[in-house]
Amino acid sequence: MTVSKERQLYDEIRELRAILERIEALLEERLLGIDEPLRDEVEVIREYEADKEKGKVELVNLDDILGKRDD
């Protein structure tokens, strides 16, 4: 993979991770009862939690995906 494509992929993955972290923060906020979640949000939260318990949701180190090392 060329360096520019690798960098683009790295940037896109970092952006996706940031989005996921914002979603998780929203989930935590709703689960703590600050705001009552809507019916569809409750369903999505349950699906997310079930997937997380089953190991289907996992954050990974981007360097591991890209094969970079701290040499």
mmJSON file of the N, C-alpha and C atoms, coordinates in Angstrom:
{"data_MODEL":{"atom_site":{
"group_PDB":["ATOM","ATOM","ATOM","ATOM","ATOM","ATOM","ATOM","ATOM","ATOM","ATOM","ATOM","ATOM","ATOM","ATOM","ATOM","ATOM","ATOM","ATOM","ATOM","ATOM","ATOM","ATOM","ATOM","ATOM","ATOM","ATOM","ATOM","ATOM","ATOM","ATOM","ATOM","ATOM","ATOM","ATOM","ATOM","ATOM","ATOM","ATOM","ATOM","ATOM","ATOM","ATOM","ATOM","ATOM","ATOM","ATOM","ATOM","ATOM","ATOM","ATOM","ATOM","ATOM","ATOM","ATOM","ATOM","ATOM","ATOM","ATOM","ATOM","ATOM","ATOM","ATOM","ATOM","ATOM","ATOM","ATOM","ATOM","ATOM","ATOM","ATOM","ATOM","ATOM","ATOM","ATOM","ATOM","ATOM","ATOM","ATOM","ATOM","ATOM","ATOM","ATOM","ATOM","ATOM","ATOM","ATOM","ATOM","ATOM","ATOM","ATOM","ATOM","ATOM","ATOM","ATOM","ATOM","ATOM","ATOM","ATOM","ATOM","ATOM","ATOM","ATOM","ATOM","ATOM","ATOM","ATOM","ATOM","ATOM","ATOM","ATOM","ATOM","ATOM","ATOM","ATOM","ATOM","ATOM","ATOM","ATOM","ATOM","ATOM","ATOM","ATOM","ATOM","ATOM","ATOM","ATOM","ATOM","ATOM","ATOM","ATOM","ATOM","ATOM","ATOM","ATOM","ATOM","ATOM","ATOM","ATOM","ATOM","ATOM","ATOM","ATOM","ATOM","ATOM","ATOM","ATOM","ATOM","ATOM","ATOM","ATOM","ATOM","ATOM","ATOM","ATOM","ATOM","ATOM","ATOM","ATOM","ATOM","ATOM","ATOM","ATOM","ATOM","ATOM","ATOM","ATOM","ATOM","ATOM","ATOM","ATOM","ATOM","ATOM","ATOM","ATOM","ATOM","ATOM","ATOM","ATOM","ATOM","ATOM","ATOM","ATOM","ATOM","ATOM","ATOM","ATOM","ATOM","ATOM","ATOM","ATOM","ATOM","ATOM","ATOM","ATOM","ATOM","ATOM","ATOM","ATOM","ATOM","ATOM","ATOM","ATOM","ATOM","ATOM","ATOM","ATOM","ATOM","ATOM","ATOM","ATOM","ATOM","ATOM","ATOM"],
"id":[1,2,3,4,5,6,7,8,9,10,11,12,13,14,15,16,17,18,19,20,21,22,23,24,25,26,27,28,29,30,31,32,33,34,35,36,37,38,39,40,41,42,43,44,45,46,47,48,49,50,51,52,53,54,55,56,57,58,59,60,61,62,63,64,65,66,67,68,69,70,71,72,73,74,75,76,77,78,79,80,81,82,83,84,85,86,87,88,89,90,91,92,93,94,95,96,97,98,99,100,101,102,103,104,105,106,107,108,109,110,111,112,113,114,115,116,117,118,119,120,121,122,123,124,125,126,127,128,129,130,131,132,133,134,135,136,137,138,139,140,141,142,143,144,145,146,147,148,149,150,151,152,153,154,155,156,157,158,159,160,161,162,163,164,165,166,167,168,169,170,171,172,173,174,175,176,177,178,179,180,181,182,183,184,185,186,187,188,189,190,191,192,193,194,195,196,197,198,199,200,201,202,203,204,205,206,207,208,209,210,211,212,213],
"type_symbol":["N","C","C","N","C","C","N","C","C","N","C","C","N","C","C","N","C","C","N","C","C","N","C","C","N","C","C","N","C","C","N","C","C","N","C","C","N","C","C","N","C","C","N","C","C","N","C","C","N","C","C","N","C","C","N","C","C","N","C","C","N","C","C","N","C","C","N","C","C","N","C","C","N","C","C","N","C","C","N","C","C","N","C","C","N","C","C","N","C","C","N","C","C","N","C","C","N","C","C","N","C","C","N","C","C","N","C","C","N","C","C","N","C","C","N","C","C","N","C","C","N","C","C","N","C","C","N","C","C","N","C","C","N","C","C","N","C","C","N","C","C","N","C","C","N","C","C","N","C","C","N","C","C","N","C","C","N","C","C","N","C","C","N","C","C","N","C","C","N","C","C","N","C","C","N","C","C","N","C","C","N","C","C","N","C","C","N","C","C","N","C","C","N","C","C","N","C","C","N","C","C","N","C","C","N","C","C","N","C","C","N","C","C"],
"label_atom_id":["N","CA","C","N","CA","C","N","CA","C","N","CA","C","N","CA","C","N","CA","C","N","CA","C","N","CA","C","N","CA","C","N","CA","C","N","CA","C","N","CA","C","N","CA","C","N","CA","C","N","CA","C","N","CA","C","N","CA","C","N","CA","C","N","CA","C","N","CA","C","N","CA","C","N","CA","C","N","CA","C","N","CA","C","N","CA","C","N","CA","C","N","CA","C","N","CA","C","N","CA","C","N","CA","C","N","CA","C","N","CA","C","N","CA","C","N","CA","C","N","CA","C","N","CA","C","N","CA","C","N","CA","C","N","CA","C","N","CA","C","N","CA","C","N","CA","C","N","CA","C","N","CA","C","N","CA","C","N","CA","C","N","CA","C","N","CA","C","N","CA","C","N","CA","C","N","CA","C","N","CA","C","N","CA","C","N","CA","C","N","CA","C","N","CA","C","N","CA","C","N","CA","C","N","CA","C","N","CA","C","N","CA","C","N","CA","C","N","CA","C","N","CA","C","N","CA","C","N","CA","C","N","CA","C","N","CA","C","N","CA","C","N","CA","C","N","CA","C"],
"label_alt_id":[null,null,null,null,null,null,null,null,null,null,null,null,null,null,null,null,null,null,null,null,null,null,null,null,null,null,null,null,null,null,null,null,null,null,null,null,null,null,null,null,null,null,null,null,null,null,null,null,null,null,null,null,null,null,null,null,null,null,null,null,null,null,null,null,null,null,null,null,null,null,null,null,null,null,null,null,null,null,null,null,null,null,null,null,null,null,null,null,null,null,null,null,null,null,null,null,null,null,null,null,null,null,null,null,null,null,null,null,null,null,null,null,null,null,null,null,null,null,null,null,null,null,null,null,null,null,null,null,null,null,null,null,null,null,null,null,null,null,null,null,null,null,null,null,null,null,null,null,null,null,null,null,null,null,null,null,null,null,null,null,null,null,null,null,null,null,null,null,null,null,null,null,null,null,null,null,null,null,null,null,null,null,null,null,null,null,null,null,null,null,null,null,null,null,null,null,null,null,null,null,null,null,null,null,null,null,null,null,null,null,null,null,null],
"label_comp_id":["MET","MET","MET","THR","THR","THR","VAL","VAL","VAL","SER","SER","SER","LYS","LYS","LYS","GLU","GLU","GLU","ARG","ARG","ARG","GLN","GLN","GLN","LEU","LEU","LEU","TYR","TYR","TYR","ASP","ASP","ASP","GLU","GLU","GLU","ILE","ILE","ILE","ARG","ARG","ARG","GLU","GLU","GLU","LEU","LEU","LEU","ARG","ARG","ARG","ALA","ALA","ALA","ILE","ILE","ILE","LEU","LEU","LEU","GLU","GLU","GLU","ARG","ARG","ARG","ILE","ILE","ILE","GLU","GLU","GLU","ALA","ALA","ALA","LEU","LEU","LEU","LEU","LEU","LEU","GLU","GLU","GLU","GLU","GLU","GLU","ARG","ARG","ARG","LEU","LEU","LEU","LEU","LEU","LEU","GLY","GLY","GLY","ILE","ILE","ILE","ASP","ASP","ASP","GLU","GLU","GLU","PRO","PRO","PRO","LEU","LEU","LEU","ARG","ARG","ARG","ASP","ASP","ASP","GLU","GLU","GLU","VAL","VAL","VAL","GLU","GLU","GLU","VAL","VAL","VAL","ILE","ILE","ILE","ARG","ARG","ARG","GLU","GLU","GLU","TYR","TYR","TYR","GLU","GLU","GLU","ALA","ALA","ALA","ASP","ASP","ASP","LYS","LYS","LYS","GLU","GLU","GLU","LYS","LYS","LYS","GLY","GLY","GLY","LYS","LYS","LYS","VAL","VAL","VAL","GLU","GLU","GLU","LEU","LEU","LEU","VAL","VAL","VAL","ASN","ASN","ASN","LEU","LEU","LEU","ASP","ASP","ASP","ASP","ASP","ASP","ILE","ILE","ILE","LEU","LEU","LEU","GLY","GLY","GLY","LYS","LYS","LYS","ARG","ARG","ARG","ASP","ASP","ASP","ASP","ASP","ASP"],
"label_asym_id":["A","A","A","A","A","A","A","A","A","A","A","A","A","A","A","A","A","A","A","A","A","A","A","A","A","A","A","A","A","A","A","A","A","A","A","A","A","A","A","A","A","A","A","A","A","A","A","A","A","A","A","A","A","A","A","A","A","A","A","A","A","A","A","A","A","A","A","A","A","A","A","A","A","A","A","A","A","A","A","A","A","A","A","A","A","A","A","A","A","A","A","A","A","A","A","A","A","A","A","A","A","A","A","A","A","A","A","A","A","A","A","A","A","A","A","A","A","A","A","A","A","A","A","A","A","A","A","A","A","A","A","A","A","A","A","A","A","A","A","A","A","A","A","A","A","A","A","A","A","A","A","A","A","A","A","A","A","A","A","A","A","A","A","A","A","A","A","A","A","A","A","A","A","A","A","A","A","A","A","A","A","A","A","A","A","A","A","A","A","A","A","A","A","A","A","A","A","A","A","A","A","A","A","A","A","A","A","A","A","A","A","A","A"],
"label_entity_id":["1","1","1","1","1","1","1","1","1","1","1","1","1","1","1","1","1","1","1","1","1","1","1","1","1","1","1","1","1","1","1","1","1","1","1","1","1","1","1","1","1","1","1","1","1","1","1","1","1","1","1","1","1","1","1","1","1","1","1","1","1","1","1","1","1","1","1","1","1","1","1","1","1","1","1","1","1","1","1","1","1","1","1","1","1","1","1","1","1","1","1","1","1","1","1","1","1","1","1","1","1","1","1","1","1","1","1","1","1","1","1","1","1","1","1","1","1","1","1","1","1","1","1","1","1","1","1","1","1","1","1","1","1","1","1","1","1","1","1","1","1","1","1","1","1","1","1","1","1","1","1","1","1","1","1","1","1","1","1","1","1","1","1","1","1","1","1","1","1","1","1","1","1","1","1","1","1","1","1","1","1","1","1","1","1","1","1","1","1","1","1","1","1","1","1","1","1","1","1","1","1","1","1","1","1","1","1","1","1","1","1","1","1"],
"label_seq_id":[1,1,1,2,2,2,3,3,3,4,4,4,5,5,5,6,6,6,7,7,7,8,8,8,9,9,9,10,10,10,11,11,11,12,12,12,13,13,13,14,14,14,15,15,15,16,16,16,17,17,17,18,18,18,19,19,19,20,20,20,21,21,21,22,22,22,23,23,23,24,24,24,25,25,25,26,26,26,27,27,27,28,28,28,29,29,29,30,30,30,31,31,31,32,32,32,33,33,33,34,34,34,35,35,35,36,36,36,37,37,37,38,38,38,39,39,39,40,40,40,41,41,41,42,42,42,43,43,43,44,44,44,45,45,45,46,46,46,47,47,47,48,48,48,49,49,49,50,50,50,51,51,51,52,52,52,53,53,53,54,54,54,55,55,55,56,56,56,57,57,57,58,58,58,59,59,59,60,60,60,61,61,61,62,62,62,63,63,63,64,64,64,65,65,65,66,66,66,67,67,67,68,68,68,69,69,69,70,70,70,71,71,71],
"pdbx_PDB_ins_code":[null,null,null,null,null,null,null,null,null,null,null,null,null,null,null,null,null,null,null,null,null,null,null,null,null,null,null,null,null,null,null,null,null,null,null,null,null,null,null,null,null,null,null,null,null,null,null,null,null,null,null,null,null,null,null,null,null,null,null,null,null,null,null,null,null,null,null,null,null,null,null,null,null,null,null,null,null,null,null,null,null,null,null,null,null,null,null,null,null,null,null,null,null,null,null,null,null,null,null,null,null,null,null,null,null,null,null,null,null,null,null,null,null,null,null,null,null,null,null,null,null,null,null,null,null,null,null,null,null,null,null,null,null,null,null,null,null,null,null,null,null,null,null,null,null,null,null,null,null,null,null,null,null,null,null,null,null,null,null,null,null,null,null,null,null,null,null,null,null,null,null,null,null,null,null,null,null,null,null,null,null,null,null,null,null,null,null,null,null,null,null,null,null,null,null,null,null,null,null,null,null,null,null,null,null,null,null,null,null,null,null,null,null],
"Cartn_x":[0.859,0.0,0.905,0.546,1.364,1.188,2.174,2.176,0.957,0.585,-0.547,-1.867,-2.03,-3.245,-3.285,-2.133,-2.048,-2.407,-1.913,-2.209,-3.699,-4.283,-5.707,-6.532,-6.165,-6.864,-6.723,-5.544,-5.295,-6.174,-6.247,-7.067,-8.547,-9.017,-10.425,-10.761,-9.865,-10.094,-10.096,-9.207,-9.19,-10.491,-11.011,-12.271,-13.422,-13.441,-14.478,-14.397,-13.199,-13.027,-13.557,-13.295,-13.798,-15.324,-15.906,-17.367,-17.896,-17.264,-17.691,-17.581,-16.528,-16.37,-17.466,-17.87,-18.969,-20.285,-20.482,-21.692,-21.712,-20.58,-20.51,-20.774,-20.266,-20.521,-22.009,-22.647,-24.087,-24.836,-24.409,-25.038,-24.914,-23.731,-23.518,-24.386,-24.481,-25.301,-26.76,-27.236,-28.632,-28.841,-27.864,-27.999,-27.956,-27.273,-27.203,-28.469,-29.355,-30.627,-30.63,-29.599,-29.577,-30.75,-30.921,-32.064,-32.686,-33.981,-34.643,-34.469,-34.003,-33.824,-35.164,-35.162,-36.339,-36.446,-37.619,-37.859,-36.861,-36.618,-35.681,-34.249,-33.926,-32.596,-32.401,-33.443,-33.365,-33.072,-33.731,-33.522,-32.082,-31.577,-30.208,-29.205,-29.461,-28.582,-28.53,-29.673,-29.716,-28.944,-29.11,-28.378,-26.872,-26.479,-25.06,-24.484,-25.199,-24.709,-24.618,-25.606,-25.58,-24.388,-24.158,-23.019,-21.699,-21.629,-20.411,-20.144,-21.194,-21.037,-20.583,-21.056,-20.691,-19.315,-18.711,-17.383,-17.407,-18.555,-18.657,-18.205,-18.141,-17.719,-16.41,-15.406,-14.086,-13.269,-12.63,-11.716,-10.328,-9.641,-8.302,-7.332,-6.083,-5.031,-4.805,-4.836,-4.667,-3.289,-2.284,-0.947,-0.911,-1.69,-1.749,-2.383,-3.399,-4.066,-3.142,-2.428,-1.56,-0.192,0.074,1.332,2.525,2.263,3.368,3.942,5.227,5.916,6.716,6.956,7.799,9.246,9.869,11.264,12.236],
"Cartn_y":[-1.17,0.0,1.234,2.214,3.418,4.233,5.072,5.88,6.792,7.402,8.331,7.6,6.42,5.64,5.173,4.779,4.342,5.488,6.67,7.85,8.187,8.094,8.378,7.371,6.107,5.065,5.324,5.673,5.982,7.14,8.206,9.37,9.008,8.215,7.817,6.949,6.058,5.2,6.036,7.012,7.906,8.686,9.136,9.873,8.97,7.742,6.788,6.5,6.384,6.133,7.311,8.527,9.718,9.735,9.361,9.297,8.254,7.098,6.036,6.493,7.198,7.685,8.685,9.526,10.466,9.71,8.667,7.852,7.184,6.652,6.013,7.025,8.244,9.272,9.586,9.656,9.896,8.745,7.53,6.361,6.422,6.731,6.82,7.917,9.038,10.145,9.708,9.023,8.574,7.487,6.611,5.518,6.03,7.15,7.717,8.476,8.64,9.274,10.78,11.369,12.82,13.232,12.536,12.699,11.329,11.291,10.016,9.655,8.449,8.056,7.805,8.044,7.746,6.242,5.789,4.35,3.709,4.355,3.788,3.808,4.798,4.85,3.71,3.395,2.292,0.994,0.79,-0.432,-0.515,0.587,0.601,0.393,0.991,0.813,-0.65,-1.284,-2.718,-3.557,-3.263,-3.993,-3.789,-2.546,-2.234,-2.981,-2.937,-3.609,-5.117,-5.698,-7.134,-7.483,-6.671,-6.912,-6.752,-5.773,-5.549,-6.733,-7.261,-8.423,-9.652,-9.787,-10.931,-10.767,-9.601,-9.37,-8.906,-8.483,-8.017,-6.57,-5.819,-4.426,-4.344,-3.825,-3.78,-2.645,-1.86,-0.845,-1.459,-1.172,-1.71,-0.572,-0.829,0.148,0.275,1.505,1.719,1.275,1.433,0.997,-0.514,-1.263,-2.706,-3.048,-2.29,-2.541,-2.22,-1.112,-0.666,-1.333,-2.088,-2.81,-1.926,-0.794,0.099,-0.329,-0.057,-0.407,0.783,0.836,1.883,1.41,1.371,0.897,1.991],
"Cartn_z":[0.0,0.0,0.0,-0.823,-0.878,0.392,0.636,1.858,1.895,0.769,0.754,1.018,0.446,0.698,2.148,2.665,4.05,4.989,4.688,5.504,5.443,4.247,4.078,4.884,4.807,5.568,7.059,7.493,8.905,9.364,8.551,8.896,8.961,8.01,7.996,9.212,9.578,10.741,12.017,12.113,13.285,13.379,12.24,12.228,12.669,12.187,12.599,14.097,14.599,16.032,16.855,16.396,17.086,17.082,15.961,15.873,16.845,16.889,17.801,19.253,19.581,20.95,21.309,20.339,20.599,20.789,19.997,20.145,21.511,21.93,23.249,24.364,24.212,25.219,25.28,24.134,24.097,24.76,24.473,25.095,26.614,27.087,28.533,29.14,28.458,28.955,29.064,28.048,28.056,29.106,29.252,30.219,31.656,31.885,33.227,33.594,32.641,32.936,32.87,32.307,32.156,31.264,30.182,29.29,29.101,29.056,28.804,27.329,27.053,25.656,24.973,23.685,22.884,22.684,22.271,22.112,21.14,20.008,19.04,19.575,20.4,21.002,21.996,22.745,23.705,22.961,21.838,21.061,20.542,20.029,19.502,20.634,21.789,22.941,23.349,23.394,23.75,22.749,21.464,20.427,20.586,20.828,21.004,22.205,23.329,24.533,24.33,23.65,23.375,22.486,21.453,20.567,21.317,22.212,22.98,23.91,24.553,25.437,24.659,23.429,22.593,21.947,22.173,21.608,20.167,19.674,18.297,18.144,19.253,19.232,19.984,19.305,19.927,19.305,20.137,19.644,19.57,18.502,18.326,18.069,18.346,18.117,16.616,16.096,14.663,14.171,15.006,14.6,14.383,15.167,14.974,13.624,13.223,11.951,10.793,10.905,9.829,9.858,10.913,10.985,11.344,11.954,12.333,13.66,13.807,15.047,15.521,16.818,17.403,17.42,16.269,16.189,16.427],
"occupancy":[1.0,1.0,1.0,1.0,1.0,1.0,1.0,1.0,1.0,1.0,1.0,1.0,1.0,1.0,1.0,1.0,1.0,1.0,1.0,1.0,1.0,1.0,1.0,1.0,1.0,1.0,1.0,1.0,1.0,1.0,1.0,1.0,1.0,1.0,1.0,1.0,1.0,1.0,1.0,1.0,1.0,1.0,1.0,1.0,1.0,1.0,1.0,1.0,1.0,1.0,1.0,1.0,1.0,1.0,1.0,1.0,1.0,1.0,1.0,1.0,1.0,1.0,1.0,1.0,1.0,1.0,1.0,1.0,1.0,1.0,1.0,1.0,1.0,1.0,1.0,1.0,1.0,1.0,1.0,1.0,1.0,1.0,1.0,1.0,1.0,1.0,1.0,1.0,1.0,1.0,1.0,1.0,1.0,1.0,1.0,1.0,1.0,1.0,1.0,1.0,1.0,1.0,1.0,1.0,1.0,1.0,1.0,1.0,1.0,1.0,1.0,1.0,1.0,1.0,1.0,1.0,1.0,1.0,1.0,1.0,1.0,1.0,1.0,1.0,1.0,1.0,1.0,1.0,1.0,1.0,1.0,1.0,1.0,1.0,1.0,1.0,1.0,1.0,1.0,1.0,1.0,1.0,1.0,1.0,1.0,1.0,1.0,1.0,1.0,1.0,1.0,1.0,1.0,1.0,1.0,1.0,1.0,1.0,1.0,1.0,1.0,1.0,1.0,1.0,1.0,1.0,1.0,1.0,1.0,1.0,1.0,1.0,1.0,1.0,1.0,1.0,1.0,1.0,1.0,1.0,1.0,1.0,1.0,1.0,1.0,1.0,1.0,1.0,1.0,1.0,1.0,1.0,1.0,1.0,1.0,1.0,1.0,1.0,1.0,1.0,1.0,1.0,1.0,1.0,1.0,1.0,1.0,1.0,1.0,1.0,1.0,1.0,1.0],
"B_iso_or_equiv":[0.0,0.0,0.0,0.0,0.0,0.0,0.0,0.0,0.0,0.0,0.0,0.0,0.0,0.0,0.0,0.0,0.0,0.0,0.0,0.0,0.0,0.0,0.0,0.0,0.0,0.0,0.0,0.0,0.0,0.0,0.0,0.0,0.0,0.0,0.0,0.0,0.0,0.0,0.0,0.0,0.0,0.0,0.0,0.0,0.0,0.0,0.0,0.0,0.0,0.0,0.0,0.0,0.0,0.0,0.0,0.0,0.0,0.0,0.0,0.0,0.0,0.0,0.0,0.0,0.0,0.0,0.0,0.0,0.0,0.0,0.0,0.0,0.0,0.0,0.0,0.0,0.0,0.0,0.0,0.0,0.0,0.0,0.0,0.0,0.0,0.0,0.0,0.0,0.0,0.0,0.0,0.0,0.0,0.0,0.0,0.0,0.0,0.0,0.0,0.0,0.0,0.0,0.0,0.0,0.0,0.0,0.0,0.0,0.0,0.0,0.0,0.0,0.0,0.0,0.0,0.0,0.0,0.0,0.0,0.0,0.0,0.0,0.0,0.0,0.0,0.0,0.0,0.0,0.0,0.0,0.0,0.0,0.0,0.0,0.0,0.0,0.0,0.0,0.0,0.0,0.0,0.0,0.0,0.0,0.0,0.0,0.0,0.0,0.0,0.0,0.0,0.0,0.0,0.0,0.0,0.0,0.0,0.0,0.0,0.0,0.0,0.0,0.0,0.0,0.0,0.0,0.0,0.0,0.0,0.0,0.0,0.0,0.0,0.0,0.0,0.0,0.0,0.0,0.0,0.0,0.0,0.0,0.0,0.0,0.0,0.0,0.0,0.0,0.0,0.0,0.0,0.0,0.0,0.0,0.0,0.0,0.0,0.0,0.0,0.0,0.0,0.0,0.0,0.0,0.0,0.0,0.0,0.0,0.0,0.0,0.0,0.0,0.0],
"pdbx_formal_charge":[null,null,null,null,null,null,null,null,null,null,null,null,null,null,null,null,null,null,null,null,null,null,null,null,null,null,null,null,null,null,null,null,null,null,null,null,null,null,null,null,null,null,null,null,null,null,null,null,null,null,null,null,null,null,null,null,null,null,null,null,null,null,null,null,null,null,null,null,null,null,null,null,null,null,null,null,null,null,null,null,null,null,null,null,null,null,null,null,null,null,null,null,null,null,null,null,null,null,null,null,null,null,null,null,null,null,null,null,null,null,null,null,null,null,null,null,null,null,null,null,null,null,null,null,null,null,null,null,null,null,null,null,null,null,null,null,null,null,null,null,null,null,null,null,null,null,null,null,null,null,null,null,null,null,null,null,null,null,null,null,null,null,null,null,null,null,null,null,null,null,null,null,null,null,null,null,null,null,null,null,null,null,null,null,null,null,null,null,null,null,null,null,null,null,null,null,null,null,null,null,null,null,null,null,null,null,null,null,null,null,null,null,null],
"auth_seq_id":[1,1,1,2,2,2,3,3,3,4,4,4,5,5,5,6,6,6,7,7,7,8,8,8,9,9,9,10,10,10,11,11,11,12,12,12,13,13,13,14,14,14,15,15,15,16,16,16,17,17,17,18,18,18,19,19,19,20,20,20,21,21,21,22,22,22,23,23,23,24,24,24,25,25,25,26,26,26,27,27,27,28,28,28,29,29,29,30,30,30,31,31,31,32,32,32,33,33,33,34,34,34,35,35,35,36,36,36,37,37,37,38,38,38,39,39,39,40,40,40,41,41,41,42,42,42,43,43,43,44,44,44,45,45,45,46,46,46,47,47,47,48,48,48,49,49,49,50,50,50,51,51,51,52,52,52,53,53,53,54,54,54,55,55,55,56,56,56,57,57,57,58,58,58,59,59,59,60,60,60,61,61,61,62,62,62,63,63,63,64,64,64,65,65,65,66,66,66,67,67,67,68,68,68,69,69,69,70,70,70,71,71,71],
"auth_comp_id":["MET","MET","MET","THR","THR","THR","VAL","VAL","VAL","SER","SER","SER","LYS","LYS","LYS","GLU","GLU","GLU","ARG","ARG","ARG","GLN","GLN","GLN","LEU","LEU","LEU","TYR","TYR","TYR","ASP","ASP","ASP","GLU","GLU","GLU","ILE","ILE","ILE","ARG","ARG","ARG","GLU","GLU","GLU","LEU","LEU","LEU","ARG","ARG","ARG","ALA","ALA","ALA","ILE","ILE","ILE","LEU","LEU","LEU","GLU","GLU","GLU","ARG","ARG","ARG","ILE","ILE","ILE","GLU","GLU","GLU","ALA","ALA","ALA","LEU","LEU","LEU","LEU","LEU","LEU","GLU","GLU","GLU","GLU","GLU","GLU","ARG","ARG","ARG","LEU","LEU","LEU","LEU","LEU","LEU","GLY","GLY","GLY","ILE","ILE","ILE","ASP","ASP","ASP","GLU","GLU","GLU","PRO","PRO","PRO","LEU","LEU","LEU","ARG","ARG","ARG","ASP","ASP","ASP","GLU","GLU","GLU","VAL","VAL","VAL","GLU","GLU","GLU","VAL","VAL","VAL","ILE","ILE","ILE","ARG","ARG","ARG","GLU","GLU","GLU","TYR","TYR","TYR","GLU","GLU","GLU","ALA","ALA","ALA","ASP","ASP","ASP","LYS","LYS","LYS","GLU","GLU","GLU","LYS","LYS","LYS","GLY","GLY","GLY","LYS","LYS","LYS","VAL","VAL","VAL","GLU","GLU","GLU","LEU","LEU","LEU","VAL","VAL","VAL","ASN","ASN","ASN","LEU","LEU","LEU","ASP","ASP","ASP","ASP","ASP","ASP","ILE","ILE","ILE","LEU","LEU","LEU","GLY","GLY","GLY","LYS","LYS","LYS","ARG","ARG","ARG","ASP","ASP","ASP","ASP","ASP","ASP"],
"auth_asym_id":["A","A","A","A","A","A","A","A","A","A","A","A","A","A","A","A","A","A","A","A","A","A","A","A","A","A","A","A","A","A","A","A","A","A","A","A","A","A","A","A","A","A","A","A","A","A","A","A","A","A","A","A","A","A","A","A","A","A","A","A","A","A","A","A","A","A","A","A","A","A","A","A","A","A","A","A","A","A","A","A","A","A","A","A","A","A","A","A","A","A","A","A","A","A","A","A","A","A","A","A","A","A","A","A","A","A","A","A","A","A","A","A","A","A","A","A","A","A","A","A","A","A","A","A","A","A","A","A","A","A","A","A","A","A","A","A","A","A","A","A","A","A","A","A","A","A","A","A","A","A","A","A","A","A","A","A","A","A","A","A","A","A","A","A","A","A","A","A","A","A","A","A","A","A","A","A","A","A","A","A","A","A","A","A","A","A","A","A","A","A","A","A","A","A","A","A","A","A","A","A","A","A","A","A","A","A","A","A","A","A","A","A","A"],
"auth_atom_id":["N","CA","C","N","CA","C","N","CA","C","N","CA","C","N","CA","C","N","CA","C","N","CA","C","N","CA","C","N","CA","C","N","CA","C","N","CA","C","N","CA","C","N","CA","C","N","CA","C","N","CA","C","N","CA","C","N","CA","C","N","CA","C","N","CA","C","N","CA","C","N","CA","C","N","CA","C","N","CA","C","N","CA","C","N","CA","C","N","CA","C","N","CA","C","N","CA","C","N","CA","C","N","CA","C","N","CA","C","N","CA","C","N","CA","C","N","CA","C","N","CA","C","N","CA","C","N","CA","C","N","CA","C","N","CA","C","N","CA","C","N","CA","C","N","CA","C","N","CA","C","N","CA","C","N","CA","C","N","CA","C","N","CA","C","N","CA","C","N","CA","C","N","CA","C","N","CA","C","N","CA","C","N","CA","C","N","CA","C","N","CA","C","N","CA","C","N","CA","C","N","CA","C","N","CA","C","N","CA","C","N","CA","C","N","CA","C","N","CA","C","N","CA","C","N","CA","C","N","CA","C","N","CA","C","N","CA","C","N","CA","C","N","CA","C","N","CA","C"],
"pdbx_PDB_model_num":[1,1,1,1,1,1,1,1,1,1,1,1,1,1,1,1,1,1,1,1,1,1,1,1,1,1,1,1,1,1,1,1,1,1,1,1,1,1,1,1,1,1,1,1,1,1,1,1,1,1,1,1,1,1,1,1,1,1,1,1,1,1,1,1,1,1,1,1,1,1,1,1,1,1,1,1,1,1,1,1,1,1,1,1,1,1,1,1,1,1,1,1,1,1,1,1,1,1,1,1,1,1,1,1,1,1,1,1,1,1,1,1,1,1,1,1,1,1,1,1,1,1,1,1,1,1,1,1,1,1,1,1,1,1,1,1,1,1,1,1,1,1,1,1,1,1,1,1,1,1,1,1,1,1,1,1,1,1,1,1,1,1,1,1,1,1,1,1,1,1,1,1,1,1,1,1,1,1,1,1,1,1,1,1,1,1,1,1,1,1,1,1,1,1,1,1,1,1,1,1,1,1,1,1,1,1,1,1,1,1,1,1,1]
}}}
